[in-house]
Amino acid sequence: MLKLNTLAVDASARYVIAITSVEELESALTFARTRGLEWFVIGAGSNLILASDFSGLIIHNQISGREILSDNGASVVLKAGAGEVWHDWVRYTLRQGLAGLENLSLIPGTVGAAPVQNIGAYGEEIANSLLSVQVYDCDRSEVRTLSAAECEFAYRDSLFKQQAGRFVILSVTFKLCRYGAPGGHYDFNLSYQPLADLTAKTPPNSPQDVSDIVCAIRREKLPDPQQIPNVGSFFKNPVIDVSHFERLHHEYPSMPHYPAQKGVKVAAGWLIDQLGWKGYRNALVGIHEQQALVLINHGGGRGADILALAQQVADSVFKQFEIQLEIEPVVLGGSSVPGHSSSRFEPGR
Ligand SMILES: Cc1cc2nc3c(=O)[nH]c(=O)nc-3n(C[C@H](O)[C@H](O)[C@H](O)COP(=O)(O)OP(=O)(O)OC[C@H]3O[C@@H](n4cnc5c(N)ncnc54)[C@H](O)[C@@H]3O)c2cc1C
């Protein structure tokens, strides 16, 4: 599995099958079921921690395809196969002058995994432009279309995380705006401060302009997993209640915070940084020098090593701030996951 996860964990799986169609998916599921094997679907493995070897079947989703379903000039409905590379798909929409996905440029992974944790960056989430998701429902053994509302999107969460092992995403349908089309109207989302600062002097003229800026910020801030194995942000930004926040804010007036539906969201990276973890390393794994939120594999680190470090970080944050961090990537196998995490994925059976 070394090449199938961006954390470069050298775990093994008993079987790996690549699928390119729903028929191949059904064959793979039959293969697993007739042998009593657990199964687990992956895309690019960029949000995955292999905590142990896997004695079941890994289904590597490679269902491709891009299709324009309707176009009324101002808005366009288009569909992408689950195995398409996310950033290639974003670039394809930008080439057609379509707006909606520009803030989500350069996020690693596949289209099919994007709804699973409702990928988000720079003030946007896929939920804002997603129309529906075509899935294979393994409980009912049938292909279904789920509307955006049925996907139960929330911050880094969705029905697909809540009911892990039930749905395999086959394709995703988006509704995007044609930027500048007569009768159409679209406002760029520049709410993220560095994006606002960089566009203050020269406002963007196209979704491509915004994408270019997002890519430049990301390249500067985030390590390329090809060079430094990682899974991006390791912890979710915690939401704490207002009285807890007020106590902390009194003590740490510079603490970054954002309004949330139930309480106040605080920046996990800032909490970790306060405790001096940035740049920490042990023999195998560590924390990125510029990004306290990014755990990295220095080579030879196993999933258990990464999770042990994550536990140390989470414990220290809890001790200092009484905030329980929850990890963002999905954990396959192993026995302990830091925090009260919803990230442990039960494989399909
Ligand atoms: C450098 C870096 C930066 C990142 N930045 C961001 C960011 O800004 N925002 C963000 O939200 N994420 C970010 N991520 C995390 C990651 O890119 C996303 O979560 C991405 O959507 C994962 O895609 P994947 O194909 O690699 O999924 P995988 O890691 O292969 O799988 C992730 C989960 O999705 C499930 N899954 C995958 N494909 C399917 C399918 N077809 N059907 C059903 N379930 C499926 C898997 O079972 C697993 O539970 C970053 C990661 C890295 C390495």
The ligand as an SDF file (V2000), in Angstrom:
LIG
                    3D

 53 58  0  0  0  0  0  0  0  0999 V2000
   -1.1910   18.2390    1.3250 C   0  0  0  0  0  0  0  0  0  0  0  0
   -2.6510   17.9600    1.6050 C   0  0  0  0  0  0  0  0  0  0  0  0
   -3.5380   19.0310    1.6630 C   0  0  0  0  0  0  0  0  0  0  0  0
   -4.8930   18.7930    1.9240 C   0  0  0  0  0  0  0  0  0  0  0  0
   -5.7370   19.8680    1.9640 N   0  0  0  0  0  0  0  0  0  0  0  0
   -7.0520   19.6830    2.2120 C   0  0  0  0  0  0  0  0  0  0  0  0
   -7.9390   20.7970    2.2550 C   0  0  0  0  0  0  0  0  0  0  0  0
   -7.5600   21.9400    2.0410 O   0  0  0  0  0  0  0  0  0  0  0  0
   -9.2420   20.5430    2.5230 N   0  0  0  0  0  0  0  0  0  0  0  0
   -9.7180   19.2830    2.7350 C   0  0  0  0  0  0  0  0  0  0  0  0
  -10.9250   19.1350    2.9650 O   0  0  0  0  0  0  0  0  0  0  0  0
   -8.8950   18.2040    2.6770 N   0  0  0  0  0  0  0  0  0  0  0  0
   -7.5840   18.3710    2.4280 C   0  0  0  0  0  0  0  0  0  0  0  0
   -6.7330   17.2920    2.3850 N   0  0  0  0  0  0  0  0  0  0  0  0
   -7.2650   15.9450    2.6300 C   0  0  0  0  0  0  0  0  0  0  0  0
   -7.6020   15.1520    1.3250 C   0  0  0  0  0  0  0  0  0  0  0  0
   -6.9640   15.7150    0.2280 O   0  0  0  0  0  0  0  0  0  0  0  0
   -9.1120   15.1120    1.0530 C   0  0  0  0  0  0  0  0  0  0  0  0
   -9.8030   14.5790    2.1550 O   0  0  0  0  0  0  0  0  0  0  0  0
   -9.4420   14.2730   -0.1900 C   0  0  0  0  0  0  0  0  0  0  0  0
  -10.8030   14.4220   -0.5070 O   0  0  0  0  0  0  0  0  0  0  0  0
   -9.1180   12.7880   -0.0210 C   0  0  0  0  0  0  0  0  0  0  0  0
   -9.2400   12.1750   -1.2880 O   0  0  0  0  0  0  0  0  0  0  0  0
   -8.6180   10.7430   -1.5700 P   0  0  0  0  0  0  0  0  0  0  0  0
   -9.0830   10.3130   -2.9190 O   0  0  0  0  0  0  0  0  0  0  0  0
   -7.1650   10.7720   -1.3610 O   0  0  0  0  0  0  0  0  0  0  0  0
   -9.3530    9.8770   -0.4460 O   0  0  0  0  0  0  0  0  0  0  0  0
   -8.7480    8.6340    0.3870 P   0  0  0  0  0  0  0  0  0  0  0  0
   -7.7100    9.1280    1.3300 O   0  0  0  0  0  0  0  0  0  0  0  0
   -8.3750    7.5320   -0.5300 O   0  0  0  0  0  0  0  0  0  0  0  0
  -10.0460    8.2140    1.2190 O   0  0  0  0  0  0  0  0  0  0  0  0
  -10.5420    9.0810    2.2130 C   0  0  0  0  0  0  0  0  0  0  0  0
  -11.8800    8.5190    2.7110 C   0  0  0  0  0  0  0  0  0  0  0  0
  -12.8350    8.5770    1.6730 O   0  0  0  0  0  0  0  0  0  0  0  0
  -13.3610    7.2840    1.4140 C   0  0  0  0  0  0  0  0  0  0  0  0
  -13.5420    7.1880   -0.0390 N   0  0  0  0  0  0  0  0  0  0  0  0
  -12.6160    7.4220   -0.9950 C   0  0  0  0  0  0  0  0  0  0  0  0
  -13.1760    7.2730   -2.2170 N   0  0  0  0  0  0  0  0  0  0  0  0
  -14.4610    6.8950   -2.0030 C   0  0  0  0  0  0  0  0  0  0  0  0
  -15.5550    6.5740   -2.8570 C   0  0  0  0  0  0  0  0  0  0  0  0
  -15.4410    6.5950   -4.1840 N   0  0  0  0  0  0  0  0  0  0  0  0
  -16.7400    6.2250   -2.2840 N   0  0  0  0  0  0  0  0  0  0  0  0
  -16.8790    6.2010   -0.9300 C   0  0  0  0  0  0  0  0  0  0  0  0
  -15.8990    6.5040   -0.0770 N   0  0  0  0  0  0  0  0  0  0  0  0
  -14.7010    6.8490   -0.6160 C   0  0  0  0  0  0  0  0  0  0  0  0
  -12.3240    6.3060    1.9250 C   0  0  0  0  0  0  0  0  0  0  0  0
  -12.9380    5.0680    2.2750 O   0  0  0  0  0  0  0  0  0  0  0  0
  -11.8120    7.0410    3.1200 C   0  0  0  0  0  0  0  0  0  0  0  0
  -12.6870    6.8550    4.1930 O   0  0  0  0  0  0  0  0  0  0  0  0
   -5.3640   17.4790    2.1180 C   0  0  0  0  0  0  0  0  0  0  0  0
   -4.4630   16.4020    2.0390 C   0  0  0  0  0  0  0  0  0  0  0  0
   -3.1250   16.6470    1.7800 C   0  0  0  0  0  0  0  0  0  0  0  0
   -2.1790   15.4870    1.6760 C   0  0  0  0  0  0  0  0  0  0  0  0
  1  2  1  0
  2  3  1  0
  2 52  2  0
  3  4  2  0
  4  5  1  0
  4 50  1  0
  5  6  2  0
  6  7  1  0
  6 13  1  0
  7  8  2  0
  7  9  1  0
  9 10  1  0
 10 11  2  0
 10 12  1  0
 12 13  2  0
 13 14  1  0
 14 15  1  0
 14 50  1  0
 15 16  1  0
 16 17  1  0
 16 18  1  0
 18 19  1  0
 18 20  1  0
 20 21  1  0
 20 22  1  0
 22 23  1  0
 23 24  1  0
 24 25  2  0
 24 26  1  0
 24 27  1  0
 27 28  1  0
 28 29  2  0
 28 30  1  0
 28 31  1  0
 31 32  1  0
 32 33  1  0
 33 34  1  0
 33 48  1  0
 34 35  1  0
 35 36  1  0
 35 46  1  0
 36 37  1  0
 36 45  1  0
 37 38  2  0
 38 39  1  0
 39 40  1  0
 39 45  2  0
 40 41  1  0
 40 42  2  0
 42 43  1  0
 43 44  2  0
 44 45  1  0
 46 47  1  0
 46 48  1  0
 48 49  1  0
 50 51  2  0
 51 52  1  0
 52 53  1  0
M  END
$$$$
